[in-house]
Amino acid sequence: MSLPLALLHALPLDSSMWEATARELRARGRRVLTPDLCGFGSAPLPPGPPSLDAVADALARELDRQGIGEVALAGCSMGGYVAMAFLRRHPDRVRALALLAARSTADGAEAAARRLRFAEAVLDDSARPALVAATTPSLLGATTRTRRPRLPARVTGLALAAPPGSVAWAQRAIAARTDSTAALRAADVPAVVVIGAEDALVSLDEACRTAEALGRGRLLVLPGVGHLAPLEAPEAVAGILSDLLAQARTTAEGATVRTGARAAAC
């Protein structure tokens, strides 16, 4: 049986952001799961204070429910932070790892404060539409905004549809996350770090440091892509993830990338 691949979505979206990538992977014969993370889609918020560990444990319980032990994880932005939390808490269950637009380090004081301010502001119904309209364009690259003018409207619509309480909870959980560098260094699994060349939120240097922490990791840069590669370049992401699953199966290193992504040296 093929190794299951769980695709973990970004904030403030839900699992639908992975539709095109998941469809392509299934066409290649891959077993794909697209769970909604806590508070989004059909998934309720857990009890207790905001914590990515709680989200990771909820994912573990869902895998248990489906009879899945070992898994490959691919997370975009918040989904990447959940994947790293899962790796810290359930390291023996992770067979391969893909981190898209996610940094391994914790937020600094200024970044955490910005997240907490956003969490407060998004709960204000009168201010939320303007806040979402002002912030969602930065999730997509300039090339995407020019060539696919309908996609920004779709992302904005998904962001507006997200429950404000869930968005605030998730922002607080991300602000409180711990540094995952040690967990990545301890992970002896095939891994890839993917960054869009036009990502305005995670820098190439940050992606390099994340890739360098992974003993069997490599960094790939997607040209003309911003922060949401699964929406902006779903076929390319599917190719990268398919190659990663092949590495997990064969343990061969240096699998050929046929996706338009370019390998980057840090």
Protein Blocks (a to p, Z undefined) as FASTA:
>chain_A
ZZddddddddfbdfklmmmmmmmmmmnopacdddddehiajbccdedjddfklmmmmmmm
mmmmnopabdcdddehjlmmmmmmmmmmmmmlpmbdcdehiafbdcdfklmmmmmmmmmm
mmmmklmmmmmmmmmmmmpcfklmmmmmmlmmmmmmmmmmpcfklmmmmmmmmmmpccfk
lmmmmpccdddddddfklckbcfklmmmmmmmpmkbccdddehiafklmlmmmmlmmmmm
mmmmmmmmnopghiacfehpacddZZ
